[in-house]
Amino acid sequence: MSVAAVRRRIAAAAASVGRDPDAVRLIAVTKGHAADVVADVVLAAGVRDLGENRVQEWRDKAAALPDDVVWHHVGTLQRNKVKYLAAARVPWIHSLTSARLADTLEAQGAKHDHVFTALVEVNVAGEAAKQGVAPEEVDALLAHAAPLAHVDVVGLMTMAPYASDPEVARPVFRTLAALADAHDLPERSMGMSGDLEVAVQEGATMVRVGSATFAPDAEGDHS
Ligand SMILES: *Cc1c(COP(=O)(O)O)cnc(C)c1O
């Protein structure tokens, strides 16, 4: 279904700036969609990276889906839920937002002999309603996480301000990429259904795409 449309959008955006589309990992955000729909729409199209933002919903869904799914926890993560992610060896955490959460990931990772691969969420635009550390706090959180054996921070993540014009996101994504560069972090998780082209143009290595993945294809589009 529209995984193909999302892939075409990624490919066109990558081509517009001379990037390799394979350097952008598509994470299908499956929150709110039942396991059978996820299997039909997303797994059948060859996507293996799935994102969920509620641990209970993820647990129910993961039990019904194949073991080779690569799970990404995106968005707010409560510390008391980390134990479930550690026990199931969920590899990716996109929203590391505090030293306390890093310590919980470390403790639960150690208990289950699992290393989390993590991204620090940055509140680039300084929005009061959004979580994430301020750009000037990234250094301190990276320094805190550096000695943790079960938390491997490999990049940064951000969510752009909600706007109908995706260009509003461009300076936010550009700032995140510059911050990642400055800290020698290879991964940049940025871009969602409404602004993925801008994110890819600004160097996203992972896009988190929910609604566009599940939207019906446009009339006459049978790919
Ligand atoms: C839901 C969600 C997405 C996907 O959003 P869409 O606009 O549906 O593509 C991406 N990232 C996070 C953290 C989310 O919660």
The ligand as a Tripos MOL2 file, in Angstrom:
@<TRIPOS>MOLECULE
LIG
   15    15     1     0     0
SMALL
NO_CHARGES

@<TRIPOS>ATOM
      1 C1          3.4140    9.2860   15.9710 C.3       1 LIG1
      2 C2          4.8310    9.6490   15.9100 C.ar      1 LIG1
      3 C3          5.4860    9.7690   14.6690 C.ar      1 LIG1
      4 C4          4.7920    9.5870   13.3310 C.3       1 LIG1
      5 O1          3.9490   10.6960   13.0770 O.3       1 LIG1
      6 P1          3.1520   10.8280   11.6900 P.3       1 LIG1
      7 O2          2.8760   12.2890   11.5900 O.co2     1 LIG1
      8 O3          1.9270   10.0000   11.8210 O.co2     1 LIG1
      9 O4          4.0390   10.3560   10.6020 O.co2     1 LIG1
     10 C5          6.8400   10.0650   14.6930 C.ar      1 LIG1
     11 N1          7.5100   10.2510   15.8570 N.ar      1 LIG1
     12 C6          6.9020   10.1560   17.0480 C.ar      1 LIG1
     13 C7          7.7060   10.3710   18.2840 C.3       1 LIG1
     14 C8          5.5510    9.8560   17.1190 C.ar      1 LIG1
     15 O5          4.9570    9.7730   18.3150 O.3       1 LIG1
@<TRIPOS>BOND
     1     1     2 1
     2     2     3 ar
     3     2    14 ar
     4     3     4 1
     5     3    10 ar
     6     4     5 1
     7     5     6 1
     8     6     7 2
     9     6     8 1
    10     6     9 1
    11    10    11 ar
    12    11    12 ar
    13    12    13 1
    14    12    14 ar
    15    14    15 1
@<TRIPOS>SUBSTRUCTURE
     1 LIG1         1 GROUP 0 **** ****
